[in-house]
Amino acid sequence: MPENKEDAFRPVDEHTLLEVGSDSSTSEQPAESKTELSLRFGQVQITRELGAGGMGKVYKGQHLGLDVPVAVKTMGEALARDEMGRQRFLREARTAAKLDHPNIVRVLDVNEQDGTPYIVMEFVDGTDLSALLKQHGPLNGAAALKVIAQVADGLAHAHAMGIVHRDIKPHNIFVGKDGRVKLGDFGLARAVEQTTELTMPGAAIGTAHYMSPEQSNGHDIDQRSDIYSLGITAWHLITGSPPYTGTTPVSIAVQHVNNDVPYDREKFGHLPDSAVYLLIAMTNRDAAQRPSAREVHDRLLQILGEITGSSSARLSSLEELLDHGSVSQYVPAAPTPNPPSPMQSFSQPTPQQPPMQQPMHSGVPQTYNQPYPNSSNSSNTMLYIALGVLGFIFLITGGCAVLIAAAG
């Protein structure tokens, strides 16, 4: 926890059209962002610029009709000159406006002014997770699970309406001072992707660190791609960094396509095995083996109930996320005697590579084995045991018969 509480809410200066910066009355803003502006978009009087990037600008303003603070995103001039792109941007934003859930940033208005499309959204008084991670490192384990559970709840609502986010990452997840977690920027990734050439060849726009294998390959994606990105985001929240690094987006994407996401007990041993097995399922390279957002949410509530005594994902405040130690302070926990049973609500993941002998660290396997024991393997094991027992009985019986015959 920083000595100066004001530092806890200082945003990072890497905002783009798809990445709203956070803000608060106590935050330390760059001088230029505090400049009063005389802009107005519809009923919104702009008060300050929060950030700018190649795809547009982000402002904070006051909605005069509703009398509430809002965030306004505008499309960049270069992008707005593309008529098809402008219409696509507005269409995707209007689709996102249909979402009404406490864990989703609300879209209040979608319009254009002087040829510039803009979106008026709910303003979250707090911070985004990217800023939080950069300033404070990995999150408290239970608190991180609460964050993921809240995001999964919002995703389940969107997926039920057929809406895929496509760009889940820490910078698009916001936490208010009251502890409410909200996911922002639904649908905008698709709009910008189809309007610009800012993406990797054959791949959808998004941050390569969190993109699913199918998204990195440029394939059609659905709700299951969001689950993978959410799992990678959880990996980042818990460890303090994403699983893969590289000098280019392509080099990172290739690792998502070709490698199983690593889970070792040094980094995850402080979490219940059931939570790690759920993350392994979420980041399975085979999209068909991943759970749904609703299943992720429900399972996390069960796990939270087991470790905290309360099956609630609500954070008491933003400060709850800052109550943690560094990864080096985590003591790897011994694995549970029996692996957890498969989650009944979705199919068991299949092994993607043969099991390997794992090195030991303080008597604890450094990596997690197959997350959910395959039922056929378990059945085969029981069959072999039964056959062995029967064979032993036959040997004893046969031996007794020979002795009886010899005695006669």
FIVO-156058 format. One record per residue (C-alpha): residue number from 1; residue in one letter; x negated, y, z negated. Coordinates in Angstrom, 1 decimal, always signed. Layout:
BEGIN
{k=NUM; r=a; X=X; Y=Y; Z=Z}
...
END
This chain:
BEGIN
{k=1; r=m; X=+0.0; Y=+0.0; Z=+0.0}
{k=2; r=p; X=-1.6; Y=+3.3; Z=+1.0}
{k=3; r=e; X=-2.4; Y=+5.8; Z=-1.8}
{k=4; r=n; X=-0.5; Y=+8.5; Z=+0.1}
{k=5; r=k; X=+3.1; Y=+7.3; Z=+0.8}
{k=6; r=e; X=+3.4; Y=+9.7; Z=+3.7}
{k=7; r=d; X=+0.9; Y=+7.6; Z=+5.6}
{k=8; r=a; X=+3.3; Y=+4.7; Z=+5.5}
{k=9; r=f; X=+5.5; Y=+6.3; Z=+8.2}
{k=10; r=r; X=+3.0; Y=+7.9; Z=+10.5}
{k=11; r=p; X=+3.8; Y=+6.8; Z=+14.0}
{k=12; r=v; X=+1.3; Y=+5.8; Z=+16.7}
{k=13; r=d; X=+0.9; Y=+8.0; Z=+19.8}
{k=14; r=e; X=+1.4; Y=+5.4; Z=+22.5}
{k=15; r=h; X=+5.1; Y=+6.0; Z=+23.4}
{k=16; r=t; X=+6.5; Y=+5.3; Z=+26.8}
{k=17; r=l; X=+10.0; Y=+5.2; Z=+28.2}
{k=18; r=l; X=+10.4; Y=+1.7; Z=+26.9}
{k=19; r=e; X=+8.7; Y=+2.4; Z=+23.5}
{k=20; r=v; X=+10.4; Y=+4.9; Z=+21.3}
{k=21; r=g; X=+8.2; Y=+6.4; Z=+18.6}
{k=22; r=s; X=+9.3; Y=+6.4; Z=+15.1}
{k=23; r=d; X=+9.7; Y=+9.5; Z=+13.0}
{k=24; r=s; X=+10.6; Y=+10.7; Z=+9.5}
{k=25; r=s; X=+10.8; Y=+13.9; Z=+7.6}
{k=26; r=t; X=+7.6; Y=+12.9; Z=+5.8}
{k=27; r=s; X=+5.6; Y=+11.7; Z=+8.8}
{k=28; r=e; X=+2.5; Y=+13.4; Z=+10.0}
{k=29; r=q; X=+3.1; Y=+14.4; Z=+13.7}
{k=30; r=p; X=+0.7; Y=+15.7; Z=+16.2}
{k=31; r=a; X=+0.9; Y=+19.5; Z=+16.5}
{k=32; r=e; X=+2.3; Y=+19.4; Z=+20.0}
{k=33; r=s; X=+5.2; Y=+17.1; Z=+19.0}
{k=34; r=k; X=+6.4; Y=+19.7; Z=+16.4}
{k=35; r=t; X=+6.9; Y=+22.4; Z=+19.0}
{k=36; r=e; X=+10.5; Y=+23.5; Z=+19.0}
{k=37; r=l; X=+12.1; Y=+23.0; Z=+22.4}
{k=38; r=s; X=+15.0; Y=+24.7; Z=+24.1}
{k=39; r=l; X=+16.1; Y=+21.7; Z=+26.1}
{k=40; r=r; X=+19.6; Y=+20.3; Z=+26.1}
{k=41; r=f; X=+21.1; Y=+17.1; Z=+27.5}
{k=42; r=g; X=+24.9; Y=+17.1; Z=+27.5}
{k=43; r=q; X=+25.9; Y=+17.6; Z=+23.8}
{k=44; r=v; X=+22.3; Y=+17.0; Z=+22.5}
{k=45; r=q; X=+20.1; Y=+19.9; Z=+21.5}
{k=46; r=i; X=+16.5; Y=+18.7; Z=+21.8}
{k=47; r=t; X=+14.4; Y=+19.7; Z=+18.8}
{k=48; r=r; X=+11.0; Y=+18.0; Z=+19.5}
{k=49; r=e; X=+9.2; Y=+15.7; Z=+21.9}
{k=50; r=l; X=+8.3; Y=+12.4; Z=+20.3}
{k=51; r=g; X=+6.2; Y=+11.0; Z=+23.2}
{k=52; r=a; X=+5.5; Y=+10.8; Z=+26.9}
{k=53; r=g; X=+4.3; Y=+8.2; Z=+29.3}
{k=54; r=g; X=+4.2; Y=+7.2; Z=+32.9}
{k=55; r=m; X=+7.8; Y=+6.2; Z=+32.9}
{k=56; r=g; X=+9.3; Y=+9.2; Z=+31.2}
{k=57; r=k; X=+9.6; Y=+11.1; Z=+27.9}
{k=58; r=v; X=+11.2; Y=+10.6; Z=+24.5}
{k=59; r=y; X=+12.8; Y=+13.4; Z=+22.5}
{k=60; r=k; X=+14.4; Y=+13.8; Z=+19.2}
{k=61; r=g; X=+17.6; Y=+15.9; Z=+19.1}
{k=62; r=q; X=+20.8; Y=+16.7; Z=+17.3}
{k=63; r=h; X=+24.1; Y=+15.5; Z=+18.8}
{k=64; r=l; X=+26.3; Y=+18.6; Z=+18.4}
{k=65; r=g; X=+29.5; Y=+16.7; Z=+18.7}
{k=66; r=l; X=+28.7; Y=+13.9; Z=+16.3}
{k=67; r=d; X=+26.4; Y=+16.0; Z=+14.1}
{k=68; r=v; X=+23.8; Y=+13.2; Z=+13.9}
{k=69; r=p; X=+20.1; Y=+13.0; Z=+14.9}
{k=70; r=v; X=+19.5; Y=+11.0; Z=+18.1}
{k=71; r=a; X=+16.7; Y=+9.9; Z=+20.4}
{k=72; r=v; X=+16.8; Y=+10.8; Z=+24.1}
{k=73; r=k; X=+14.9; Y=+9.0; Z=+26.8}
{k=74; r=t; X=+14.5; Y=+10.6; Z=+30.2}
{k=75; r=m; X=+13.3; Y=+8.9; Z=+33.3}
{k=76; r=g; X=+10.1; Y=+10.3; Z=+34.8}
{k=77; r=e; X=+10.3; Y=+12.5; Z=+37.9}
{k=78; r=a; X=+8.4; Y=+10.1; Z=+40.2}
{k=79; r=l; X=+10.7; Y=+7.2; Z=+39.3}
{k=80; r=a; X=+13.9; Y=+9.4; Z=+39.4}
{k=81; r=r; X=+13.2; Y=+10.3; Z=+43.0}
{k=82; r=d; X=+13.9; Y=+6.6; Z=+44.0}
{k=83; r=e; X=+17.7; Y=+6.7; Z=+44.4}
{k=84; r=m; X=+18.1; Y=+2.9; Z=+44.1}
{k=85; r=g; X=+15.9; Y=+2.9; Z=+41.0}
{k=86; r=r; X=+17.8; Y=+5.7; Z=+39.4}
{k=87; r=q; X=+21.1; Y=+4.0; Z=+39.9}
{k=88; r=r; X=+19.6; Y=+0.7; Z=+38.6}
{k=89; r=f; X=+18.3; Y=+2.4; Z=+35.5}
{k=90; r=l; X=+21.7; Y=+4.0; Z=+34.7}
{k=91; r=r; X=+23.5; Y=+0.7; Z=+35.4}
{k=92; r=e; X=+21.2; Y=-1.3; Z=+33.0}
{k=93; r=a; X=+21.5; Y=+1.4; Z=+30.3}
{k=94; r=r; X=+25.3; Y=+1.3; Z=+30.6}
{k=95; r=t; X=+25.2; Y=-2.5; Z=+30.2}
{k=96; r=a; X=+23.1; Y=-2.0; Z=+27.0}
{k=97; r=a; X=+25.7; Y=+0.5; Z=+25.8}
{k=98; r=k; X=+28.2; Y=-2.4; Z=+25.5}
{k=99; r=l; X=+26.1; Y=-3.9; Z=+22.6}
{k=100; r=d; X=+27.4; Y=-3.1; Z=+19.2}
{k=101; r=h; X=+25.5; Y=-4.8; Z=+16.4}
{k=102; r=p; X=+23.8; Y=-3.5; Z=+13.2}
{k=103; r=n; X=+20.5; Y=-5.0; Z=+14.3}
{k=104; r=i; X=+20.5; Y=-3.3; Z=+17.8}
{k=105; r=v; X=+19.7; Y=+0.4; Z=+18.5}
{k=106; r=r; X=+23.0; Y=+1.8; Z=+19.7}
{k=107; r=v; X=+23.2; Y=+3.5; Z=+23.1}
{k=108; r=l; X=+25.5; Y=+6.5; Z=+22.6}
{k=109; r=d; X=+25.5; Y=+8.1; Z=+26.1}
{k=110; r=v; X=+24.1; Y=+7.5; Z=+29.5}
{k=111; r=n; X=+24.0; Y=+10.2; Z=+32.1}
{k=112; r=e; X=+21.9; Y=+12.3; Z=+34.4}
{k=113; r=q; X=+21.0; Y=+16.0; Z=+34.5}
{k=114; r=d; X=+19.4; Y=+17.8; Z=+37.5}
{k=115; r=g; X=+18.6; Y=+14.5; Z=+39.0}
{k=116; r=t; X=+17.0; Y=+13.1; Z=+35.8}
{k=117; r=p; X=+18.7; Y=+10.1; Z=+34.2}
{k=118; r=y; X=+18.7; Y=+10.1; Z=+30.4}
{k=119; r=i; X=+19.9; Y=+7.9; Z=+27.6}
{k=120; r=v; X=+21.1; Y=+9.1; Z=+24.2}
{k=121; r=m; X=+20.4; Y=+6.6; Z=+21.5}
{k=122; r=e; X=+20.8; Y=+6.1; Z=+17.7}
{k=123; r=f; X=+17.8; Y=+7.6; Z=+15.9}
{k=124; r=v; X=+16.1; Y=+5.2; Z=+13.5}
{k=125; r=d; X=+14.5; Y=+7.0; Z=+10.6}
{k=126; r=g; X=+11.6; Y=+4.8; Z=+9.8}
{k=127; r=t; X=+8.9; Y=+3.3; Z=+11.9}
{k=128; r=d; X=+8.2; Y=+0.7; Z=+14.6}
{k=129; r=l; X=+6.5; Y=-2.6; Z=+13.8}
{k=130; r=s; X=+3.5; Y=-1.8; Z=+16.1}
{k=131; r=a; X=+2.7; Y=+1.3; Z=+14.0}
{k=132; r=l; X=+3.2; Y=-0.7; Z=+10.8}
{k=133; r=l; X=+0.8; Y=-3.4; Z=+11.9}
{k=134; r=k; X=-1.9; Y=-1.0; Z=+13.0}
{k=135; r=q; X=-1.8; Y=+0.8; Z=+9.7}
{k=136; r=h; X=-1.2; Y=-2.0; Z=+7.2}
{k=137; r=g; X=-2.1; Y=-5.3; Z=+8.9}
{k=138; r=p; X=+0.0; Y=-8.5; Z=+8.6}
{k=139; r=l; X=+3.2; Y=-8.4; Z=+6.8}
{k=140; r=n; X=+4.3; Y=-10.3; Z=+3.7}
{k=141; r=g; X=+5.3; Y=-13.8; Z=+4.7}
{k=142; r=a; X=+8.9; Y=-13.7; Z=+3.4}
{k=143; r=a; X=+9.5; Y=-10.2; Z=+4.6}
{k=144; r=a; X=+8.2; Y=-11.1; Z=+8.1}
{k=145; r=l; X=+10.7; Y=-13.9; Z=+8.2}
{k=146; r=k; X=+13.5; Y=-11.5; Z=+7.2}
{k=147; r=v; X=+12.5; Y=-9.2; Z=+10.1}
{k=148; r=i; X=+12.6; Y=-12.0; Z=+12.6}
{k=149; r=a; X=+16.0; Y=-13.3; Z=+11.2}
{k=150; r=q; X=+17.5; Y=-9.8; Z=+11.7}
{k=151; r=v; X=+16.2; Y=-9.5; Z=+15.2}
{k=152; r=a; X=+17.5; Y=-13.0; Z=+16.0}
{k=153; r=d; X=+20.9; Y=-12.0; Z=+14.8}
{k=154; r=g; X=+20.9; Y=-9.0; Z=+17.2}
{k=155; r=l; X=+19.6; Y=-11.1; Z=+20.0}
{k=156; r=a; X=+22.3; Y=-13.7; Z=+19.4}
{k=157; r=h; X=+24.9; Y=-11.0; Z=+19.9}
{k=158; r=a; X=+23.3; Y=-9.8; Z=+23.1}
{k=159; r=h; X=+22.8; Y=-13.3; Z=+24.5}
{k=160; r=a; X=+26.5; Y=-14.1; Z=+23.8}
{k=161; r=m; X=+27.3; Y=-11.2; Z=+26.2}
{k=162; r=g; X=+24.8; Y=-12.5; Z=+28.8}
{k=163; r=i; X=+22.3; Y=-9.8; Z=+28.2}
{k=164; r=v; X=+18.6; Y=-10.7; Z=+28.1}
{k=165; r=h; X=+16.1; Y=-8.2; Z=+26.6}
{k=166; r=r; X=+13.0; Y=-9.2; Z=+28.5}
{k=167; r=d; X=+10.5; Y=-7.1; Z=+26.6}
{k=168; r=i; X=+10.5; Y=-8.1; Z=+22.9}
{k=169; r=k; X=+7.4; Y=-7.0; Z=+21.1}
{k=170; r=p; X=+6.6; Y=-5.1; Z=+17.8}
{k=171; r=h; X=+6.8; Y=-1.7; Z=+19.5}
{k=172; r=n; X=+10.4; Y=-2.3; Z=+20.4}
{k=173; r=i; X=+11.5; Y=-3.3; Z=+16.8}
{k=174; r=f; X=+12.2; Y=-0.6; Z=+14.3}
{k=175; r=v; X=+12.7; Y=-0.7; Z=+10.6}
{k=176; r=g; X=+14.6; Y=+2.1; Z=+8.9}
{k=177; r=k; X=+13.6; Y=+3.4; Z=+5.4}
{k=178; r=d; X=+16.7; Y=+1.5; Z=+4.2}
{k=179; r=g; X=+15.2; Y=-1.8; Z=+5.4}
{k=180; r=r; X=+17.5; Y=-2.3; Z=+8.3}
{k=181; r=v; X=+15.8; Y=-3.9; Z=+11.3}
{k=182; r=k; X=+16.9; Y=-2.8; Z=+14.8}
{k=183; r=l; X=+15.9; Y=-4.0; Z=+18.3}
{k=184; r=g; X=+15.8; Y=-1.4; Z=+21.0}
{k=185; r=d; X=+15.5; Y=-1.0; Z=+24.8}
{k=186; r=f; X=+17.8; Y=-3.7; Z=+26.1}
{k=187; r=g; X=+17.9; Y=-4.1; Z=+29.8}
{k=188; r=l; X=+15.5; Y=-1.2; Z=+30.6}
{k=189; r=a; X=+12.6; Y=-3.5; Z=+31.4}
{k=190; r=r; X=+14.5; Y=-5.0; Z=+34.4}
{k=191; r=a; X=+15.4; Y=-1.6; Z=+35.7}
{k=192; r=v; X=+11.9; Y=-0.2; Z=+35.7}
{k=193; r=e; X=+10.4; Y=-3.5; Z=+36.9}
{k=194; r=q; X=+12.5; Y=-3.4; Z=+40.1}
{k=195; r=t; X=+11.7; Y=+0.3; Z=+40.6}
{k=196; r=t; X=+8.0; Y=+0.4; Z=+40.2}
{k=197; r=e; X=+4.8; Y=-1.5; Z=+40.9}
{k=198; r=l; X=+3.6; Y=-1.2; Z=+37.4}
{k=199; r=t; X=+3.7; Y=-5.0; Z=+36.8}
{k=200; r=m; X=+1.4; Y=-7.8; Z=+37.4}
{k=201; r=p; X=+1.9; Y=-9.5; Z=+40.8}
{k=202; r=g; X=+4.8; Y=-11.8; Z=+40.6}
{k=203; r=a; X=+5.5; Y=-11.1; Z=+36.9}
{k=204; r=a; X=+8.2; Y=-9.1; Z=+35.1}
{k=205; r=i; X=+7.2; Y=-5.9; Z=+33.3}
{k=206; r=g; X=+6.4; Y=-6.3; Z=+29.6}
{k=207; r=t; X=+3.4; Y=-6.6; Z=+27.4}
{k=208; r=a; X=+1.4; Y=-9.6; Z=+28.4}
{k=209; r=h; X=+0.7; Y=-10.5; Z=+24.8}
{k=210; r=y; X=+4.3; Y=-11.5; Z=+24.2}
{k=211; r=m; X=+5.5; Y=-12.7; Z=+27.6}
{k=212; r=s; X=+6.8; Y=-16.2; Z=+28.0}
{k=213; r=p; X=+5.1; Y=-18.6; Z=+30.4}
{k=214; r=e; X=+8.0; Y=-18.5; Z=+32.8}
{k=215; r=q; X=+8.0; Y=-14.7; Z=+32.7}
{k=216; r=s; X=+4.2; Y=-14.6; Z=+33.3}
{k=217; r=n; X=+4.7; Y=-16.9; Z=+36.3}
{k=218; r=g; X=+7.3; Y=-14.5; Z=+37.8}
{k=219; r=h; X=+10.1; Y=-17.1; Z=+37.6}
{k=220; r=d; X=+13.7; Y=-16.3; Z=+36.8}
{k=221; r=i; X=+14.2; Y=-16.0; Z=+33.1}
{k=222; r=d; X=+17.1; Y=-16.3; Z=+30.7}
{k=223; r=q; X=+17.7; Y=-16.0; Z=+26.9}
{k=224; r=r; X=+15.1; Y=-18.6; Z=+26.2}
{k=225; r=s; X=+12.3; Y=-16.3; Z=+27.3}
{k=226; r=d; X=+13.4; Y=-13.8; Z=+24.6}
{k=227; r=i; X=+13.0; Y=-16.6; Z=+22.0}
{k=228; r=y; X=+9.4; Y=-17.2; Z=+23.1}
{k=229; r=s; X=+8.6; Y=-13.5; Z=+22.9}
{k=230; r=l; X=+10.2; Y=-13.3; Z=+19.4}
{k=231; r=g; X=+8.1; Y=-16.3; Z=+18.3}
{k=232; r=i; X=+4.9; Y=-14.6; Z=+19.5}
{k=233; r=t; X=+6.0; Y=-11.4; Z=+17.8}
{k=234; r=a; X=+6.5; Y=-13.4; Z=+14.6}
{k=235; r=w; X=+3.0; Y=-14.8; Z=+15.1}
{k=236; r=h; X=+1.6; Y=-11.2; Z=+15.3}
{k=237; r=l; X=+3.6; Y=-10.0; Z=+12.2}
{k=238; r=i; X=+2.3; Y=-12.9; Z=+10.1}
{k=239; r=t; X=-1.4; Y=-13.0; Z=+11.2}
{k=240; r=g; X=-2.0; Y=-9.4; Z=+12.1}
{k=241; r=s; X=-2.8; Y=-10.0; Z=+15.8}
{k=242; r=p; X=-1.3; Y=-11.7; Z=+18.8}
{k=243; r=p; X=-2.5; Y=-15.3; Z=+19.5}
{k=244; r=y; X=-4.3; Y=-14.5; Z=+22.8}
{k=245; r=t; X=-6.7; Y=-11.7; Z=+23.8}
{k=246; r=g; X=-8.2; Y=-10.8; Z=+27.1}
{k=247; r=t; X=-9.7; Y=-8.0; Z=+29.2}
{k=248; r=t; X=-6.7; Y=-7.9; Z=+31.6}
{k=249; r=p; X=-3.0; Y=-8.6; Z=+31.4}
{k=250; r=v; X=-3.5; Y=-11.5; Z=+33.8}
{k=251; r=s; X=-6.1; Y=-13.2; Z=+31.7}
{k=252; r=i; X=-3.7; Y=-13.0; Z=+28.7}
{k=253; r=a; X=-0.8; Y=-14.3; Z=+30.7}
{k=254; r=v; X=-2.8; Y=-17.3; Z=+32.0}
{k=255; r=q; X=-3.4; Y=-18.4; Z=+28.4}
{k=256; r=h; X=+0.4; Y=-18.3; Z=+27.7}
{k=257; r=v; X=+1.0; Y=-20.4; Z=+30.8}
{k=258; r=n; X=-1.8; Y=-23.0; Z=+30.2}
{k=259; r=n; X=-2.1; Y=-23.3; Z=+26.4}
{k=260; r=d; X=+0.0; Y=-24.3; Z=+23.5}
{k=261; r=v; X=+0.2; Y=-21.5; Z=+21.0}
{k=262; r=p; X=-2.2; Y=-22.4; Z=+18.1}
{k=263; r=y; X=-0.9; Y=-22.8; Z=+14.5}
{k=264; r=d; X=-3.5; Y=-23.5; Z=+11.8}
{k=265; r=r; X=-3.1; Y=-23.7; Z=+8.1}
{k=266; r=e; X=-5.6; Y=-21.0; Z=+7.3}
{k=267; r=k; X=-3.3; Y=-18.5; Z=+8.9}
{k=268; r=f; X=+0.1; Y=-20.1; Z=+8.2}
{k=269; r=g; X=-0.5; Y=-22.2; Z=+5.2}
{k=270; r=h; X=+1.2; Y=-19.6; Z=+2.9}
{k=271; r=l; X=+4.5; Y=-20.2; Z=+4.7}
{k=272; r=p; X=+6.8; Y=-23.2; Z=+4.2}
{k=273; r=d; X=+6.1; Y=-25.9; Z=+6.8}
{k=274; r=s; X=+9.7; Y=-25.7; Z=+7.9}
{k=275; r=a; X=+9.1; Y=-22.0; Z=+8.9}
{k=276; r=v; X=+6.0; Y=-22.9; Z=+10.9}
{k=277; r=y; X=+7.7; Y=-25.8; Z=+12.6}
{k=278; r=l; X=+10.5; Y=-23.4; Z=+13.7}
{k=279; r=l; X=+7.9; Y=-21.0; Z=+15.1}
{k=280; r=i; X=+6.3; Y=-23.8; Z=+17.0}
{k=281; r=a; X=+9.6; Y=-24.7; Z=+18.5}
{k=282; r=m; X=+10.3; Y=-21.1; Z=+19.5}
{k=283; r=t; X=+6.9; Y=-20.8; Z=+21.3}
{k=284; r=n; X=+7.2; Y=-24.1; Z=+23.1}
{k=285; r=r; X=+6.0; Y=-23.7; Z=+26.6}
{k=286; r=d; X=+9.0; Y=-25.8; Z=+27.8}
{k=287; r=a; X=+11.9; Y=-23.3; Z=+27.7}
{k=288; r=a; X=+14.4; Y=-26.2; Z=+27.4}
{k=289; r=q; X=+12.9; Y=-27.2; Z=+24.0}
{k=290; r=r; X=+13.4; Y=-23.8; Z=+22.4}
{k=291; r=p; X=+16.2; Y=-23.1; Z=+19.9}
{k=292; r=s; X=+18.8; Y=-20.4; Z=+20.6}
{k=293; r=a; X=+18.7; Y=-17.0; Z=+18.8}
{k=294; r=r; X=+21.7; Y=-18.1; Z=+16.7}
{k=295; r=e; X=+19.9; Y=-21.3; Z=+15.6}
{k=296; r=v; X=+16.8; Y=-19.3; Z=+14.8}
{k=297; r=h; X=+18.8; Y=-16.9; Z=+12.6}
{k=298; r=d; X=+20.7; Y=-19.6; Z=+10.8}
{k=299; r=r; X=+17.6; Y=-21.7; Z=+10.2}
{k=300; r=l; X=+15.7; Y=-18.7; Z=+8.8}
{k=301; r=l; X=+18.5; Y=-18.0; Z=+6.4}
{k=302; r=q; X=+18.2; Y=-21.5; Z=+5.1}
{k=303; r=i; X=+14.4; Y=-21.2; Z=+4.7}
{k=304; r=l; X=+14.7; Y=-17.8; Z=+3.0}
{k=305; r=g; X=+17.2; Y=-19.3; Z=+0.6}
{k=306; r=e; X=+14.7; Y=-22.0; Z=-0.3}
{k=307; r=i; X=+11.8; Y=-19.7; Z=-0.9}
{k=308; r=t; X=+13.5; Y=-16.6; Z=-2.3}
{k=309; r=g; X=+16.7; Y=-18.0; Z=-3.9}
{k=310; r=s; X=+18.8; Y=-15.7; Z=-1.6}
{k=311; r=s; X=+19.8; Y=-16.6; Z=+1.9}
{k=312; r=s; X=+19.8; Y=-13.0; Z=+3.0}
{k=313; r=a; X=+17.6; Y=-11.4; Z=+5.6}
{k=314; r=r; X=+18.2; Y=-7.8; Z=+4.4}
{k=315; r=l; X=+15.1; Y=-5.9; Z=+3.3}
{k=316; r=s; X=+15.5; Y=-3.8; Z=+0.2}
{k=317; r=s; X=+13.5; Y=-1.0; Z=+1.9}
{k=318; r=l; X=+10.7; Y=-0.3; Z=+4.3}
{k=319; r=e; X=+8.2; Y=-0.6; Z=+1.5}
{k=320; r=e; X=+9.0; Y=-4.3; Z=+1.1}
{k=321; r=l; X=+7.1; Y=-4.9; Z=+4.3}
{k=322; r=l; X=+4.0; Y=-3.2; Z=+2.9}
{k=323; r=d; X=+3.8; Y=-5.5; Z=-0.2}
{k=324; r=h; X=+1.3; Y=-8.0; Z=+1.1}
{k=325; r=g; X=-2.3; Y=-9.1; Z=+1.0}
{k=326; r=s; X=-4.7; Y=-9.7; Z=+3.9}
{k=327; r=v; X=-4.9; Y=-12.9; Z=+5.7}
{k=328; r=s; X=-8.2; Y=-13.8; Z=+4.0}
{k=329; r=q; X=-6.4; Y=-13.7; Z=+0.7}
{k=330; r=y; X=-3.9; Y=-16.4; Z=+1.7}
{k=331; r=v; X=-4.8; Y=-19.8; Z=+0.2}
{k=332; r=p; X=-3.9; Y=-22.7; Z=+2.6}
{k=333; r=a; X=-1.2; Y=-24.8; Z=+1.2}
{k=334; r=a; X=-1.2; Y=-28.6; Z=+1.2}
{k=335; r=p; X=+1.2; Y=-30.0; Z=+3.8}
{k=336; r=t; X=+4.4; Y=-31.4; Z=+2.6}
{k=337; r=p; X=+4.4; Y=-35.2; Z=+2.0}
{k=338; r=n; X=+7.0; Y=-35.8; Z=+4.6}
{k=339; r=p; X=+7.5; Y=-33.7; Z=+7.7}
{k=340; r=p; X=+10.8; Y=-31.9; Z=+7.8}
{k=341; r=s; X=+13.7; Y=-33.5; Z=+9.6}
{k=342; r=p; X=+14.5; Y=-32.2; Z=+13.1}
{k=343; r=m; X=+16.9; Y=-29.3; Z=+13.2}
{k=344; r=q; X=+20.3; Y=-30.9; Z=+14.1}
{k=345; r=s; X=+21.4; Y=-28.0; Z=+16.3}
{k=346; r=f; X=+18.8; Y=-28.3; Z=+19.0}
{k=347; r=s; X=+16.8; Y=-31.0; Z=+20.7}
{k=348; r=q; X=+13.4; Y=-32.0; Z=+19.3}
{k=349; r=p; X=+10.4; Y=-30.6; Z=+21.1}
{k=350; r=t; X=+8.3; Y=-33.1; Z=+22.9}
{k=351; r=p; X=+4.5; Y=-33.3; Z=+22.4}
{k=352; r=q; X=+2.7; Y=-31.3; Z=+25.1}
{k=353; r=q; X=-0.6; Y=-33.0; Z=+24.5}
{k=354; r=p; X=-1.9; Y=-36.2; Z=+22.9}
{k=355; r=p; X=-2.4; Y=-36.0; Z=+19.1}
{k=356; r=m; X=-6.0; Y=-35.3; Z=+18.1}
{k=357; r=q; X=-7.9; Y=-36.0; Z=+15.0}
{k=358; r=q; X=-8.0; Y=-32.7; Z=+13.1}
{k=359; r=p; X=-10.9; Y=-31.4; Z=+11.1}
{k=360; r=m; X=-10.3; Y=-30.9; Z=+7.4}
{k=361; r=h; X=-10.5; Y=-27.7; Z=+5.4}
{k=362; r=s; X=-10.5; Y=-28.1; Z=+1.6}
{k=363; r=g; X=-8.7; Y=-31.4; Z=+2.1}
{k=364; r=v; X=-6.0; Y=-29.8; Z=+4.3}
{k=365; r=p; X=-5.6; Y=-30.3; Z=+8.0}
{k=366; r=q; X=-6.5; Y=-27.1; Z=+9.8}
{k=367; r=t; X=-3.8; Y=-27.4; Z=+12.4}
{k=368; r=y; X=-0.2; Y=-28.5; Z=+12.3}
{k=369; r=n; X=+0.8; Y=-31.8; Z=+13.9}
{k=370; r=q; X=+3.9; Y=-32.5; Z=+16.0}
{k=371; r=p; X=+6.5; Y=-30.2; Z=+14.5}
{k=372; r=y; X=+9.4; Y=-32.6; Z=+14.6}
{k=373; r=p; X=+8.7; Y=-36.3; Z=+14.4}
{k=374; r=n; X=+10.1; Y=-38.0; Z=+17.4}
{k=375; r=s; X=+13.0; Y=-40.3; Z=+16.3}
{k=376; r=s; X=+12.0; Y=-43.0; Z=+18.8}
{k=377; r=n; X=+8.5; Y=-43.1; Z=+17.3}
{k=378; r=s; X=+9.9; Y=-43.4; Z=+13.8}
{k=379; r=s; X=+12.2; Y=-46.2; Z=+15.0}
{k=380; r=n; X=+9.2; Y=-48.0; Z=+16.6}
{k=381; r=t; X=+7.2; Y=-47.7; Z=+13.4}
{k=382; r=m; X=+10.1; Y=-49.3; Z=+11.4}
{k=383; r=l; X=+10.4; Y=-52.0; Z=+14.0}
{k=384; r=y; X=+6.7; Y=-52.9; Z=+13.8}
{k=385; r=i; X=+6.9; Y=-53.0; Z=+10.0}
{k=386; r=a; X=+10.0; Y=-55.3; Z=+10.1}
{k=387; r=l; X=+8.2; Y=-57.6; Z=+12.6}
{k=388; r=g; X=+5.2; Y=-57.7; Z=+10.4}
{k=389; r=v; X=+7.2; Y=-58.6; Z=+7.4}
{k=390; r=l; X=+9.0; Y=-61.4; Z=+9.3}
{k=391; r=g; X=+5.7; Y=-62.7; Z=+10.6}
{k=392; r=f; X=+4.4; Y=-62.8; Z=+7.0}
{k=393; r=i; X=+7.5; Y=-64.7; Z=+5.9}
{k=394; r=f; X=+7.1; Y=-67.2; Z=+8.7}
{k=395; r=l; X=+3.5; Y=-67.8; Z=+7.8}
{k=396; r=i; X=+4.4; Y=-68.4; Z=+4.2}
{k=397; r=t; X=+7.3; Y=-70.7; Z=+5.1}
{k=398; r=g; X=+5.2; Y=-72.6; Z=+7.6}
{k=399; r=g; X=+2.4; Y=-73.0; Z=+5.0}
{k=400; r=c; X=+4.8; Y=-74.3; Z=+2.4}
{k=401; r=a; X=+6.2; Y=-76.8; Z=+4.9}
{k=402; r=v; X=+2.7; Y=-78.1; Z=+5.7}
{k=403; r=l; X=+2.0; Y=-78.5; Z=+2.0}
{k=404; r=i; X=+5.2; Y=-80.4; Z=+1.3}
{k=405; r=a; X=+4.6; Y=-82.7; Z=+4.3}
{k=406; r=a; X=+1.1; Y=-83.4; Z=+3.1}
{k=407; r=a; X=+2.3; Y=-84.2; Z=-0.5}
{k=408; r=g; X=+4.9; Y=-86.6; Z=+0.9}
END
